[in-house]
Amino acid sequence: MEMAPSLPTSTPGRQRVVQLAYHVADLDRAVARFHQRFGLGPFLVRRRIALGEVCYRGAPAALAISVAHAQWGQVQLELVTQHDDAPSAFRDAFPAGVEGLHHVAIVPEDHEAMVAHYVGAGFPVVTELTTAEGRGAAYVDTRAALGHMVEIYRANPSLHQLYARVAGMAARWDGRRLVEEA
């Protein structure tokens, strides 16, 4: 198991981005495209992520997504595709087939305080979710001010392990195997 890196934490007055995330129409094509354009790799691909709880604008919801993670310098790149048209933070920003920067992610020192900071500034929480591993996040709609959303993690050891795994894969990569399926 990889040693967990020390992810920089954020407060409302000083936020540190740990991830850039793009919504993509086709995950495998996007992996190939980001590798070709930026030399990124390898990618950890997680298909049809098992989600525990999902809420869309405060109501229970469902979400079917797959993601690919790669290290991009000091930040992680996440490519996300949504498999259906269910209401979500992803569909609010991009209809099926449309691609673009969807969110940046931060690891707050205090999740509830960070969410309250954004809500107090007029930015609503669109989607909240937890994964089967217990990781969680809230997606805040900051598109009017930033052009993308902000993902506020609910950090746990599993999140740190995911980041360590992706960073470790990049550090050891010999350029041969572009994708590792999780």
N, C-alpha and C positions, 0 to 999 in steps of 0.2 A: 504494500500500500504506500502511496506517495505521502510525503510529509505535507501537511497543509501549509500553504503560504500564508503570510500575514496580509490579509486583504485590508487595504486602507478603508477605514470607516469614515462615515460622513455625519455631520451635524447640519442643522438648517443653515448655519452661517458659513460652513465650509464643506462643500460636497465634492467627493472624489469619484469619478466615473471608473468602474471596473470592467464594464462591458459595453460594446456597441452591438446592437441587434438589428438585423435587416429582415423584413418580411419578404419571402421569395415564393415564386409560383411553383417551382420544382426544386426540391432540396438537392437532389443529385446533380442537376445541371448547375445549380448555384455553387455547390462545392467545387466543381470543375472550373467554373468561371472565376471564382475568387482565388483559386490556386493559380490559374493561368495569369490573371492580371496582377496579383500581388505576391505570388510565390508562397502563399500560406499553406500550411499543412503541418502535421496531419490533422484530420478532422475526426472528432469523436461524434458519431451519429447515434442519436437516440430516437427511434421510431415509435410513433403512437405512444407517447409518454402517458404512463398511468397517473391520472390525477385523482386526488382524494376529493376535496371540496373545491367547487368553482362557483363564484358569484359574479354575476354581471349586473352592474348598477344596483347592487344590494339584493338581488333575487337569485335563488339557486339556478345554476345553468350547467351546461355541458360544454366541453371544449376538446376537440381532437386535433392535436398538433404533433409534429415531429421537428426535431432541431438538430443542428450540427454545430459543434464548438471547435474553435481553433484559437491558438494564441496569436495575437497581433501586437507585437511589442510588449508594452506594459499592460495592455488591456486584452480582454478576451473578445473574440468575435462570435456572435451567435447568429445563425441563419435559422429562421422559423418559417414553417409552412403550416397553414391551417387547412385541414382536410375537408371541412364542410363550411356551410354558410351560417352557422349558429352565431348569434350576436356575441361579440367579444371586443376586447381592446384592439385585436388585430383587424377584425372586420370593420370596426369604426374608422380605422385609418386607411385600409386598403381592401377593395373588393377582390374577389378571387381573380388571380392572374396578374394583379398589379403588384409591383415590387418597389421597395424603398426603405430608407432608414426608419425603423419603427420606434425604437427606444434606446435610451442609455440606462444602465443599471448602476445602482449605488447600494452599499452595505451600510445601513444607518447604525449609529450607536444605540438608538432607541427607535424601533420601528413605529410605534404608535405616535411618538412625538413628530417624526418625520412626515407621516401621513397627515397628521393634524396641521403641520406647517403648510403643506401643499393645499389641503382643503381650505384652510384659512385664507390662503392667497387666491382662492377662487378656482382651483383646479380640481375637478371631481375625480374620485376613484372610479375607474371604469370596470376593471376586472380584478378580482382577488382569487388566488388559488393556492392549493397545497399539492405537493406531489406525494406519491406513495412513500418516498424516502423522508418525508416530513419537511422538505424545503417549502418555502412559501414566498409569496410576493404580492404586492399591490401595484397595479398599473395605473398611473395618474395621467390624466389627459392634459398635457402641457403644450399641445400642438399650436394653440393660438399664440403662445409666447415663444416657443422654441422650434416649432416645426416637427416635433416628434414627442413621444410620450416618455415618461420616466418610470422605470421599474424600481420599486423600493423593496429590497429583499427582506425577508424574515429569516435572518441567518441562523444556521445550525451547523453542527460538525459535518453533515453531509454536503452542504454547500461548499465549505472549505475543501473537502476531499475532492469534489468535482473540479474546482479550480486548480487544485494541486495536480490532479490527473492530467488535465489538459496542458498545463504548463510543463509537466514532466514529459509528456508525449512529444511536445515541441522541442524540448532540450535534447532529447535522444533521437530525434527523427533523422533517418538516413536518406530521405527523399524517395523511398521505394513504395511504401504502402500509404496511399493518400487517405484512406478511410479505415477507421476502426469502429465496428458496430458495437454498441453497448448493450 
